[in-house]
């Protein structure tokens, strides 16, 4: 039994395949059977009973015993080889060194520590997600955002333009000129968000979409490109006259460089609201002129516009010469959709006021004046050509408050006017809770999350100190899970800081809301009060636009922080063999996947460039490299718009699609799955007999 037990004990602690276990079982049974026969012989000899076998002589008995011993040794070696263990004959070699035993105990301690971390990781995730979701109030925010998005995109208008007798039921996506932009504002936007009649209560006059209050009115803003003589803007553009070295086609023609913005007044200048940048407005005089509804002759305004355009040519030339050749080349790049690289220009900087050096031209529409006065102001702006060839971006901003759902909503309707002559629109809606600590449950969750983050900080520091003491700091730095812990700790700290900033900025927004609301109640008491209200309303919209940009960045950071928490889950799962199957599969197959990705990226870039030459001039998805790579990825997953791709050059398009599907979708994608599944089967086999 001793010879059997010394193999059975290691067998219980080993990790073997199913067929190896069967072989071990058969071998052990043979050893047990032989030992039983040996004990039977010994008992018979002790009792003095004759053995139940023929006496074949000394030589035969000696040879039989030797054969039995050889067979037993062979079975023992077979069992040892099956278990993957080689028994040392020297007893001294069976001893385990002290250092190795210490390392084994440390590894077991670390495994137990990681296993105990799983509940902590789960609680950290639960507290963080609960706090974020309650603060965001996603359910109520989504309801308000969907309502206003549907109202803006779903409202139609006739769209009748005097120069072009074309009309029809159009929506915001049909805006393709400055005239259409005015038609949308007058016929679709203002009736939706301004009352037809002025109510006795100014608060009720600001009610939009039945249950929302419009605060600060509706602000129109635009940024303008600076007109420049084309021969100055593009001095190397031919054909050129051999004598003058100037392109005669561009003589006297004005161009509008995309990245050079106007900073001066245009048209009637300081006489009207919105024709000078906010920084150069003449203050009360301009606002009084606007509020009094003074009329200007449109023909006189057009003449002034032409004179100011000619006078600004010299300043525009100097500004254009200050740009680099690379900037001029990039400024002329055209993309057919609003997601293109140069369509949006510097509109985001103009909205937030961060790093924008051009002028922002603003017009305010007051809700307490009613829809009729607002429509009259819009028609006057249209007759004076407030939007023209120089307009690069038009933004319509307003801010509403839903008291029943406790939600603020900031809306920006963007119209971009790229140099290809088209008009593209985009909606930016940012809703957020009006009172983040309206219920004490949210404060309690914040405290719990702060406590778990502090525990994470202590845990990371202890882990770092332990590795430094054991002289394993380099291994600690090379461990991706250790880096994930540091990112989780630092990311949690950043989110806590951002949330504190969020609360303080929201308090500033609420102060602005109260200020502009109080000023709106006094706006009808005189021109001075009206001018004061206009200034406060413009400042209010600029402040809220900056806060909305901060909220968007904060949400993106929270979204990315979730990915870091997933990695921490993988670390906690690694301590349990059954849970660590996915983690070990990824870690073991990482080298093969990296080599495979080199080949796959080569295929993707090659087909993306080929698709840009074949489809890029008419299909937006292949007009830029980043879009082309993304579209190739979608085609690999089976999303193919064959009609759009094969509309021109159908034979070549068919060859491109067929070859891409065969080489990438069928071969490369299945090779990646084969790499992962091969490693997964091995890892699953290793974990099959692992202790739970």
Buried (B, 14 or more C-beta within 10 A) or exposed (E): EEBBEEBBEBBEEBBBEEEBBEBBEEBBEBBBEBBEEEEEEEEEEEEEEEEEEEEEEEEEEEEEEEEEEEEBEEBBEBBBEBBEEEBEEEEEEEEEEEEEEEEEEEEEEEBEBBBEBBEBBEBBBBBBBBBBEBBBBEEBBEEBBEBBEEBBEEBBBEBBBEEEEEEEEBBBEBBBBBBBBBBBBBBBBBBBBBBEEBEEEBEEBBBBBEEBBBBBBBBBBBBBBBBBBBBBBBBEBEEBEEEEEEBEEBEEEBBBBBBBBBBBBBBBBBBBBBBBBBEBBBEBEBBBBBBEEEEBEBEEBBEBBEEBBEEBBEBBBEBBEEBEEEBBEEBBBBBBBBBBBBBBBBBBBBBBBEEBEBBBBBBBBBBBBBBEBBBBBBEBBBBBBBBBBBBBBBBBBBBBBBEEBBBBBBBBBBBBBBBEEBBBBBBBBBBBBBEBEEEEEBEEBBEBBBEBBEEBBEBBEEBBEBBEEEEBEEEBEEBEBBBBBBBBBEBBEEBBEBBEEBEEBBEEBEEBBEBBBEBBBBBBEEEEBBBBBBBBBBBBBBBBBBBBBBBEEBBEEBEEBEEBBEBBBBBBBBBBBEBBBEBBBBBBBEEBBEEBEEEBEEBBBEBBBBBBEBBBEEBBBBBBEEBBBBBBEEBBEEEBEEEBBBEEEEEEBEEBBEEBBEEBBEEBBEBBEEBBEBBBEBBEEBBEBEEE
